[in-house]
Amino acid sequence: MAHLGVRSDAVAITVNGDSRDIPAGSTITSLLTSLELDPRLVVVERNREILRDRDSYGHIELTDGDTIEIVHFVGGG
């Protein structure tokens, strides 16, 4: 029996200040892919903790209420 008002297929997170619903089970890697971002060119912070190990992005599952900040590297000359 499903609980009213609870969506088990999605979780609510905040990405760079914007609320976003993502599929349950999403990882940092799947979030970056959905945003068309290259993990090598960004820094990701989850709940005020910088995620330094990019190899772990595929194993870090996002949960309801997570706050994600993504900073892009910008090149120039």
Backbone as JSON Lines, residues from 0, in Angstrom:
{"i":0,"aa":"M","n":[0.85,-1.18,0.0],"ca":[0.0,0.0,0.0],"c":[0.89,1.24,0.0]}
{"i":1,"aa":"A","n":[0.66,2.14,-0.93],"ca":[1.45,3.36,-1.04],"c":[1.0,4.39,-0.01]}
{"i":2,"aa":"H","n":[1.96,5.14,0.48],"ca":[1.65,6.22,1.41],"c":[1.27,7.46,0.63]}
{"i":3,"aa":"L","n":[0.26,8.17,1.09],"ca":[-0.16,9.39,0.41],"c":[0.93,10.45,0.5]}
{"i":4,"aa":"G","n":[1.19,11.12,-0.62],"ca":[2.14,12.21,-0.63],"c":[3.6,11.77,-0.69]}
{"i":5,"aa":"V","n":[3.87,10.48,-0.71],"ca":[5.24,10.0,-0.76],"c":[5.5,9.39,-2.13]}
{"i":6,"aa":"R","n":[6.52,9.9,-2.81],"ca":[6.89,9.35,-4.11],"c":[8.16,8.53,-3.94]}
{"i":7,"aa":"S","n":[8.01,7.23,-4.04],"ca":[9.16,6.35,-3.84],"c":[10.05,6.3,-5.07]}
{"i":8,"aa":"D","n":[9.56,6.85,-6.2],"ca":[10.34,6.79,-7.42],"c":[11.23,8.02,-7.63]}
{"i":9,"aa":"A","n":[11.16,9.0,-6.74],"ca":[11.95,10.22,-6.89],"c":[12.38,10.75,-5.53]}
{"i":10,"aa":"V","n":[13.47,11.5,-5.54],"ca":[13.92,12.2,-4.34],"c":[14.08,13.68,-4.7]}
{"i":11,"aa":"A","n":[13.89,14.53,-3.71],"ca":[13.99,15.98,-3.91],"c":[15.36,16.43,-3.41]}
{"i":12,"aa":"I","n":[16.12,17.08,-4.29],"ca":[17.42,17.63,-3.91],"c":[17.47,19.09,-4.36]}
{"i":13,"aa":"T","n":[18.51,19.77,-3.93],"ca":[18.76,21.14,-4.38],"c":[20.09,21.17,-5.09]}
{"i":14,"aa":"V","n":[20.1,21.69,-6.32],"ca":[21.32,21.78,-7.12],"c":[21.57,23.25,-7.41]}
{"i":15,"aa":"N","n":[22.67,23.77,-6.89],"ca":[23.04,25.18,-7.08],"c":[21.86,26.11,-6.78]}
{"i":16,"aa":"G","n":[21.15,25.8,-5.69],"ca":[20.06,26.64,-5.22],"c":[18.71,26.37,-5.83]}
{"i":17,"aa":"D","n":[18.62,25.47,-6.82],"ca":[17.36,25.15,-7.47],"c":[16.85,23.79,-7.03]}
{"i":18,"aa":"S","n":[15.58,23.71,-6.66],"ca":[14.97,22.43,-6.28],"c":[14.82,21.57,-7.53]}
{"i":19,"aa":"R","n":[15.04,20.27,-7.34],"ca":[14.97,19.36,-8.47],"c":[14.57,17.98,-7.96]}
{"i":20,"aa":"D","n":[13.66,17.33,-8.66],"ca":[13.31,15.94,-8.37],"c":[14.12,15.06,-9.31]}
{"i":21,"aa":"I","n":[14.75,14.05,-8.76],"ca":[15.55,13.12,-9.55],"c":[15.08,11.7,-9.24]}
{"i":22,"aa":"P","n":[15.35,10.77,-10.14],"ca":[14.95,9.39,-9.87],"c":[15.65,8.84,-8.63]}
{"i":23,"aa":"A","n":[14.9,8.08,-7.84],"ca":[15.49,7.4,-6.68],"c":[16.63,6.52,-7.18]}
{"i":24,"aa":"G","n":[17.71,6.47,-6.42],"ca":[18.86,5.67,-6.8],"c":[19.87,6.42,-7.65]}
{"i":25,"aa":"S","n":[19.59,7.69,-7.96],"ca":[20.53,8.48,-8.76],"c":[21.83,8.69,-7.99]}
{"i":26,"aa":"T","n":[22.91,8.76,-8.74],"ca":[24.23,9.0,-8.17],"c":[24.74,10.36,-8.64]}
{"i":27,"aa":"I","n":[25.88,10.76,-8.1],"ca":[26.52,11.99,-8.56],"c":[26.79,11.88,-10.07]}
{"i":28,"aa":"T","n":[27.29,10.73,-10.51],"ca":[27.58,10.54,-11.93],"c":[26.33,10.71,-12.78]}
{"i":29,"aa":"S","n":[25.22,10.09,-12.38],"ca":[24.0,10.2,-13.19],"c":[23.45,11.63,-13.18]}
{"i":30,"aa":"L","n":[23.62,12.34,-12.07],"ca":[23.2,13.74,-12.02],"c":[24.03,14.57,-13.0]}
{"i":31,"aa":"L","n":[25.35,14.41,-12.96],"ca":[26.21,15.16,-13.87],"c":[25.9,14.83,-15.32]}
{"i":32,"aa":"T","n":[25.63,13.56,-15.62],"ca":[25.27,13.16,-16.98],"c":[23.98,13.84,-17.41]}
{"i":33,"aa":"S","n":[22.98,13.87,-16.52],"ca":[21.7,14.49,-16.87],"c":[21.86,15.99,-17.11]}
{"i":34,"aa":"L","n":[22.86,16.59,-16.48],"ca":[23.13,18.02,-16.65],"c":[24.13,18.29,-17.78]}
{"i":35,"aa":"E","n":[24.54,17.2,-18.45],"ca":[25.53,17.27,-19.53],"c":[26.83,17.92,-19.09]}
{"i":36,"aa":"L","n":[27.3,17.51,-17.9],"ca":[28.55,18.04,-17.35],"c":[29.61,16.95,-17.3]}
{"i":37,"aa":"D","n":[30.82,17.31,-17.65],"ca":[31.96,16.4,-17.59],"c":[32.52,16.42,-16.17]}
{"i":38,"aa":"P","n":[32.54,15.27,-15.49],"ca":[33.04,15.23,-14.11],"c":[34.47,15.76,-13.96]}
{"i":39,"aa":"R","n":[35.25,15.7,-15.03],"ca":[36.64,16.18,-14.96],"c":[36.72,17.7,-14.94]}
{"i":40,"aa":"L","n":[35.61,18.36,-15.28],"ca":[35.63,19.82,-15.4],"c":[34.81,20.53,-14.34]}
{"i":41,"aa":"V","n":[34.4,19.8,-13.3],"ca":[33.61,20.41,-12.23],"c":[34.13,19.96,-10.87]}
{"i":42,"aa":"V","n":[33.77,20.74,-9.87],"ca":[33.96,20.35,-8.48],"c":[32.56,20.2,-7.89]}
{"i":43,"aa":"V","n":[32.33,19.1,-7.17],"ca":[31.02,18.83,-6.61],"c":[31.11,18.88,-5.09]}
{"i":44,"aa":"E","n":[30.17,19.59,-4.5],"ca":[30.04,19.67,-3.04],"c":[28.68,19.08,-2.68]}
{"i":45,"aa":"R","n":[28.67,18.13,-1.75],"ca":[27.42,17.52,-1.29],"c":[27.26,17.84,0.18]}
{"i":46,"aa":"N","n":[26.19,18.52,0.52],"ca":[25.9,18.89,1.91],"c":[27.12,19.54,2.59]}
{"i":47,"aa":"R","n":[27.71,20.5,1.86],"ca":[28.84,21.3,2.33],"c":[30.15,20.53,2.46]}
{"i":48,"aa":"E","n":[30.22,19.35,1.86],"ca":[31.46,18.57,1.86],"c":[31.92,18.4,0.41]}
{"i":49,"aa":"I","n":[33.16,18.86,0.12],"ca":[33.7,18.72,-1.22],"c":[34.01,17.25,-1.47]}
{"i":50,"aa":"L","n":[33.53,16.75,-2.61],"ca":[33.78,15.37,-2.99],"c":[35.03,15.34,-3.86]}
{"i":51,"aa":"R","n":[36.13,14.95,-3.27],"ca":[37.43,15.02,-3.95],"c":[37.72,13.81,-4.84]}
{"i":52,"aa":"D","n":[37.12,12.67,-4.56],"ca":[37.4,11.45,-5.29],"c":[36.38,11.25,-6.41]}
{"i":53,"aa":"R","n":[36.71,11.71,-7.62],"ca":[35.78,11.61,-8.74],"c":[35.44,10.15,-9.06]}
{"i":54,"aa":"D","n":[36.34,9.23,-8.76],"ca":[36.07,7.81,-9.02],"c":[34.92,7.28,-8.17]}
{"i":55,"aa":"S","n":[34.59,7.97,-7.08],"ca":[33.51,7.51,-6.2],"c":[32.14,8.06,-6.62]}
{"i":56,"aa":"Y","n":[32.09,8.97,-7.58],"ca":[30.83,9.61,-7.97],"c":[29.75,8.6,-8.35]}
{"i":57,"aa":"G","n":[30.12,7.51,-8.98],"ca":[29.16,6.5,-9.4],"c":[28.61,5.67,-8.26]}
{"i":58,"aa":"H","n":[29.24,5.78,-7.09],"ca":[28.82,5.0,-5.92],"c":[28.09,5.84,-4.87]}
{"i":59,"aa":"I","n":[28.09,7.15,-5.05],"ca":[27.45,8.04,-4.07],"c":[26.02,8.28,-4.49]}
{"i":60,"aa":"E","n":[25.09,7.63,-3.78],"ca":[23.67,7.75,-4.09],"c":[23.1,9.0,-3.43]}
{"i":61,"aa":"L","n":[22.39,9.78,-4.22],"ca":[21.77,11.0,-3.7],"c":[20.51,10.65,-2.93]}
{"i":62,"aa":"T","n":[20.29,11.36,-1.83],"ca":[19.14,11.08,-0.99],"c":[18.29,12.33,-0.82]}
{"i":63,"aa":"D","n":[17.05,12.12,-0.43],"ca":[16.1,13.2,-0.26],"c":[16.68,14.29,0.65]}
{"i":64,"aa":"G","n":[16.65,15.53,0.19],"ca":[17.13,16.65,0.98],"c":[18.58,17.02,0.76]}
{"i":65,"aa":"D","n":[19.31,16.24,-0.06],"ca":[20.71,16.59,-0.32],"c":[20.8,17.96,-0.99]}
{"i":66,"aa":"T","n":[21.86,18.68,-0.65],"ca":[22.16,19.96,-1.29],"c":[23.47,19.78,-2.05]}
{"i":67,"aa":"I","n":[23.4,20.0,-3.34],"ca":[24.55,19.82,-4.24],"c":[24.94,21.17,-4.8]}
{"i":68,"aa":"E","n":[26.2,21.47,-4.74],"ca":[26.74,22.66,-5.41],"c":[27.76,22.16,-6.44]}
{"i":69,"aa":"I","n":[27.65,22.65,-7.65],"ca":[28.55,22.26,-8.73],"c":[29.23,23.51,-9.24]}
{"i":70,"aa":"V","n":[30.56,23.49,-9.24],"ca":[31.34,24.62,-9.72],"c":[32.07,24.17,-10.99]}
{"i":71,"aa":"H","n":[31.94,24.95,-12.05],"ca":[32.56,24.63,-13.33],"c":[33.94,25.28,-13.41]}
{"i":72,"aa":"F","n":[34.89,24.56,-13.97],"ca":[36.18,25.16,-14.29],"c":[36.01,25.91,-15.6]}
{"i":73,"aa":"V","n":[36.54,27.11,-15.64],"ca":[36.46,27.93,-16.85],"c":[37.86,28.2,-17.33]}
{"i":74,"aa":"G","n":[38.12,27.86,-18.58],"ca":[39.44,28.1,-19.15],"c":[39.44,29.42,-19.9]}
{"i":75,"aa":"G","n":[40.6,29.92,-20.13],"ca":[40.69,31.17,-20.88],"c":[42.15,31.49,-21.15]}
{"i":76,"aa":"G","n":[42.33,32.55,-21.86],"ca":[43.71,32.88,-22.19],"c":[43.92,34.35,-22.37]}
